[in-house]
């Protein structure tokens, strides 16, 4: 009776809403009151409650994923804007120290890309250094170290069982780095010439150019001497030493990769300073100091600046850790891709950056999360990508007045493919353009098909699959050609024989 009395007035006040028994009204009453619907017998509809909870859980999971994506995007945008703002503050401070006239600003604006779009260096750590602060990522790194220890231990045990003693021979390393004194002497000649010749040419040209009545003649003369030097000393000399003395693979890679690096360094130094000499004639600091040029030759970057952000001190323990990481990353098989990335782009460059107190450690980005090959090409090797972007892609667009972007991209791919194939051909001692074909065919196609519009985990899986397949093809074909060249030699090869792969005709 109490229940009936208590519920009587409420029933009378809402009789026009409660009396209808349709499903729509029942659902609306349920949502309005938050009560669980009960059948006439008073039992609870358990199945309905479970399905409702599952739907709410699914919605919560989707909402959580959306919130995390939005948060990640906003944080990345905030950090990028903060970095750009700090860099623009630095550049604005420099412009106040050396103010330019309106005429000089107009000349600079029409002869080179705007400074706001140039490469900005800021103090930041490498991405893996930040990731290794997370315990879960650090554990994966420890797993690789444990696998390396087990691999070494198993090799020693197998050798002891087969030979009855520990086999601690380094014949492979001795062979790979053979004739090392010749490599050191050749590298010293290359480095010292790069240290002296471009700087002297720029200094002499800068001292004559402002007051000369034959500026074009002096410019052509200095440019011709620079091209002659790069063609003979940096182009011909190391290649001749490699081919004449038959250097083994590791020694070849040292000389040829240093050859490419020094050519790119010299080009960047001249490219960045010539416009300053031409249009900042009254500035006594138009030619950088010699110490700044020396620092640039050792700095882990291919983009020249007079000054870079630098750390306050050198952490020698960090340097030792990076050097040891080079050896810790030596794993067999398909891990060659990770070896090249971790040993060189992370350990080697970070070690040099630490010793030089070089602040900007963005040598790579999170290329492993790429869902497109366009993003992979931009994030795999930021050091080389910056050089290609600023001195090939942008300069090409500047010369064509931004009318042929596809052609500019094709030129970038061609330059990269030719240089890669040149390095492999000289170091391996044979011409087998597998990497060139992959770059120019599959690389270009994937760059347009797997572009930045492709999102989602499936595209990341496709990218990794293509990377592993391409790496396997390279190792397989180049290994076959290497052994075919050794075991099926031709006594007097013709020019066609030098171009034709030996593995196609070599039979055991």
N, C-alpha and C positions, 0 to 999 in steps of 0.2 A: 504493500500500500504506500509506503514511503517513496519507493522508486516511482510508482505511478504518479503520486502527487508531485514529486520533483520534476518529473518529465512532462507532466500535463501541459503547463503553460508553454514550455519550449516547443512542444509538438503543435500547439495551437498557433503560436506565432509564425512557425515556419511550415505550416501544413501545405501551403501551395508549392513548396520546394521539395518536400520529403515524400509526399504521397506518390508521385510518379515513380514507377519501378523500372524504367528503361535503363539499359546499360550505360548510356551516355550520361544520364543524370546520376546514376550510381557512381560512376567514375569521377564526375565532378564533385560529388559530395565527399568522396574519399580523399580527393586532393585538397578540398577546402578544409576538412576537419582533421586530416592526417590519421584517421582511424582505419584499421584493417577491416575489410568487408567480411561479414559473417553470414553464412547461410541461415536458413530458417531453423535448422536443428542446433545452431550455436557452435558448431565446430569451425576451426580456423582453416582457411585455404592455404595450406603450406606450399603447394606448388606455385601459387601465384606470388607468394612472398619471396620464394627462392628465385624465380625468374626476374622479379623486380630488382632484387639485390644484384643479380648478375648484370642486368642492364646498367644499373648505377655504377657498378665496378668498372664495366667496359667504358662508360662515359668518363669516369674519373681517370682511367688510364690514358684515353685519348687526350683529355684535357691536360694531363701532366706532360705528355709528349709535346703537345703544342706549346705549353708554357716554357718547357726546357729549350725548344728550338727558338722561340722568340727571345728568351733570355740570352742564349748563346749569340744570336744575331746582334742584339743590342749591345752586348759586351764587346764583341768584335768591332762594331761600328764605333763605339765609344773609344776604344783603344786606338783604332786607326786615326780617328779625328784628333785625339790627344797627341799622337805622334806627329801628325801633320802640323798641328798648331805649334808644338814645341819647335819643330824644324823651321817653320815659317818665322817664328820669333828670332831664331838664330840668324836666318838669312836677312831679316829686316834689320837686325843689329849690325850685321856686316855692311849693309848698304848705307847705314848712317855713318859708319866710320869712313867709307870711301864714297861720298856722294857723287852721283853722275848728273851730267847736264841733260836737258831734254833731247838734245841732238844725239848724244851718245846712247841714251835709252832707246831712241827710235832706231838707230843703227843696229843695236843689239837685238831689238825685237824683230827686225827683218832679216837677220843673218843667222840666227840660231834659235833653237826652241826656248820658250820662256823658262826663267829660272824656277818658277813655281812648279813646273812639270819635270824638273830634273831630279836625279836620284838624291834622296835625303838620307843622311846617316844619323842614327840616334843610338844611344846606349841601350842595348837589349841583349838578353841571353839567347843561346840556341834553344830550339824547341825541345830537343831531347833532354837538355839540362833541367828544364822546367818539368818535363814529364817524369824524370827520374826521382823527383821529389815525392811523387805518389808511390806509396808502398806496393801497390799492385803492379805498376809498370816496372818498378825496381826488381820485383820478384821475377818477372819475365827475363830481365837482364841477367839475374843470377842463374836462371835456368840455362841460359846459353853458355855462361861460364862453366857451369857444372858439366854440360855436354862436351865442352872443349876438354876439360880435365879427363873425363871418361874416355874420350876419343884418343887422347895422348896415352893414357894408361893402357887401353886395349891394344894400341899399336905396339907399345913396348913389350907387353905380355906375349903377343903373337910372334914378334921378332925373337924373343927369348926362347919360346917353344920351338920355333923353326931352326934357329941358328945355334941355340944353346948358350947365347950370350946377349947382352944388351947391344943393340945396333944403334949407335949414336953418331951416324954419319950425316954429313950435310953436303953431299955431292950435288943435289939438285940446286941448293942455294948457291953453291960455288959456281955451278954452270950458268945459272940464270943471271948472276951479277958478274960474269966474267969480264976481264979487261977493265976493271973498275978504275984504275989510275988514269987510263985514257979518257974515261968518261968524266972524271973530275977535272982534268986539264981542259977538255973541250968545253965543259960547262963554265969554267972560270973565264975562258976567252969570250964566250957568249955573254956572260953576265957583265964583265968589265966593259965590253964594247957597248952594251945597252946602257950601262951607267954613264958613259962618257959621251958617245957620239950624239944621241938625240938631244941631250942637254946643251952641249956646245953649239950644235946647229941652231937650236931655238934661241940661245943667248946671242949668238952673232947676228942672226936674222932680226931679232928684236931690237938690237942696238942700231942696225942700219936702216930698218924699215921706216921709222917715223920721219927721218930727215932726208930720205932718198927721193930723187925724182923718177926713179925707175923701180917702183915698188913691185910691179908685176914680174919684172925680170928677176929681181932678188927672190921673190916667192917661188918662181919656177925653178931657179937654181937650187935653193935650199930644199925644195920638195924632191927634186931629182936626186940630189945627194942622199937624202933620207931613204928614198926608194932603192937606190943603188946599194946603200949599206944594208938595208933589210933583206934585199935579194941575195947578196953575197955572204955577209957575215952571219945573219940569222936564218937565211933560207938555204943557201948552198952548203955552208961549212958543216953543220951537224948532220945533214943528210949524206954528204960525202963521207964523213967519218964513219957513220953507221954502215953504209953499203961497202965501203972500201975494206974495212976491218972485219966485217961479218960479226958484229956484236950480237950477243945473245939477247933474248926477249926483254928481260928486266932492264938491262943497260940501255937497250934501244928505247924503251918507254921513258926512261929518265931523260934522255937527251931530246927526244921528239916532243914530249909534253912540255919540257922547259922551253923548247924552241917556240911552240905555239903560245905559251904563256908570255914570254918576253915580247913577242911580236904584238900581242894584244895590249900589253902594258905600254909599250912605246907608242902605239897608235892612240891610246886613250890620253897619254900625257900631251902629245902634240895636238890632238883634236880639242882638248879642253883649254889649251893655253893660246893657240893661234888667234881665236876671236878676241881674247882679252888684249893681246898685243895690238891688234888691228884697230880696235875701237876704244881702248883706254890708253891712249898714247901718253897722256900726261901723268899717268900713274907710275911711280918709280918701282912699284912692286908688281909690275906686269909679269915679269919672269919670276917663277917661284924660287925659293932658296934651294940650294943643292941638297941640304939635309931633308927637305920635304920630299924631294924626288927619290932619295935613297929609301926613306921610310915607305913610300908608295911601292917601290920594287919588291919589298918584303911583305907588305900588308896583304892580308887575304881578301883582296878585292881587285877588280879590273876596271873600276871607275875612279879616275883621278880627282882628288880634291886637295887643296892646300893643307887643310887640317881636317882631322877626323875626331869624333868623340872618343876619349880614351879613359880607361879605368885608372884609379889613383895608384894602384900597385900591382905587382906581378905575384900571382899565387903559384909558386914553384911546385907545390904538391899537386895542384890541378894539372900543371904541365906534365908531370910524371905520370899521373893517372891517364891522361889522354894518349901519351906515348905507349903505355902498357895496353891501352884499349886497342891499339892497332894490331897487336899480336893476339889479344883475346878474341878478336873478331874473325880470325882465320878459321873458317869452317869449310868443309868440302862441299862439292856438288852444286846444287842450285843456289846456294847461299852466296855465290859470287856477286849477285846483285846487291845483297845487303853488305857484303864486304866492301865493295866500292863505295857505297853510301856511308856506312858507319866509320870505316877506317879513314877515308879521305875527307868527305864533306863535313863530318862531325869531329873526329879525333884530330886529324892533321891540321885542319884550318883553325880549330879552337886552340890547339897548342901554340900555333904561330900567333894567333890573336892575343892570347894571354901573355906571351913573351913580349909582344909589341904594345901591350895594353890597349889594343884595338877594341873599341867599345861595341860596335855594331856587329853582333854575332848572327844576324839573320842570313846564314849561308844556304838555308833550305827552309821550306815550309812543310806543312802536313800533307805531303804528296801521297801518303798511304791512304788518306781519306778521299782522294780524288774520285769523282764519278764521271770524269771526262778526260780525254787525253789533252785537250787544250789546257785544262787546269794542271795536269801532270807536268806538261812541258814548262809551265811557269813556276812550279814549286819544287821540282826535283833538284835543280842546280841553279839557285838564285844568282850566284856569282857570274856564271857564264850567260845566263838569261839576261841579266842587266846589260852586259856588254853588247849582246846581239840586239837588244831592244833599242838602246840609245844610239849605237854607232852603225847599225845596219838598217833596222826597221824604221826608226824615226828619221834618220838622215835620208833614207830613200824616199819617204813621204815628203820630206822637206824639199828635196830636189824635184819631185814630181807634183808639188803643190797639193798633196793629199788626194790625188785622183786615182791611185792604183793600190788600194790596200791589199787586195788579193795578190797582186804581183809582189808587193813588199813582203808578204808572208812567204811566198814561194822563194824569194831571194834568201830569206832567213833560213829556210829549210835546206836550200841548196848549199849555202855556206857551211852550215853545221854538218851536213852529210859529207861534203867534200873534205872538211878538216878531219872528221872522224875516220873516214876511209883512208885518208893520207897517213894518219898516225898508225893505223893497223897494217897498212901495206908496207910501210918502212920498217916497222918493228918486227913483223912476222917474216918479212922477206919475200912476200908474194902478193900478187894482185888477185883478190877474190871479193868482188864488191857486194857481199851479202848485206853488210850493214848499210851501205849506200842505198841498195834497193829497198830495204825495210824502211829507211828514213823517207825516201822520196815516194814510195808507193803506199805502203800501209800507214806510215806516219802521217802523210798528208790526208789520206782518206779518213783515218780515225780522228784526225784533228777537226774535220768538218762534220763527220757523223756523230762521234762522241763529243759533242760540244758542251758548253756551259749550261745549256738548257736541259741536259740530262741529269736528273736527280734521282735519288733513291738507292737503296742498298744493292739492287740488282746490277746497276751500272758500275758500282765499285767492284762487284764480283767479276763482271765482264772485263774491266780494266786489268785486274790482277791476273785473270786467265790469259789475256793477251800478253802481259808482261812475262809471265812464266813461259808461255809458248815461244815468244820471241827470244828469250834468254836461252832456252833449250836449243832452238834452231841455230843460234850463233855459236854456242859451244860445240855442238855436234859438227856443223859444217866446217868451221875453222879448225877443229881438231883433226878431222879427216884430211883436210888439205895440208895441214902441217906435216902429218906423217907421210902423206903421199909425196910431198916435196922432198922428204928425207930418204925414203926408200925406193922411189921411182924417179931418179934424177935423169935429166936429158943432157947429153954431153955438149952439144952445140945447139941450144934452143934458138929458134927464130923469134921474131917479134910476136907472131901469132901464138907461139908456144908460151910466151911470157904472159899473155892475156888469157889464155885458155886454162881453166882449172885442171890441175894435174890429177885430182881425185876422180875425174870423170873417165880417165883412160887408164889409170893405174890398176893393175890386177895382181893379186898376191901370187 
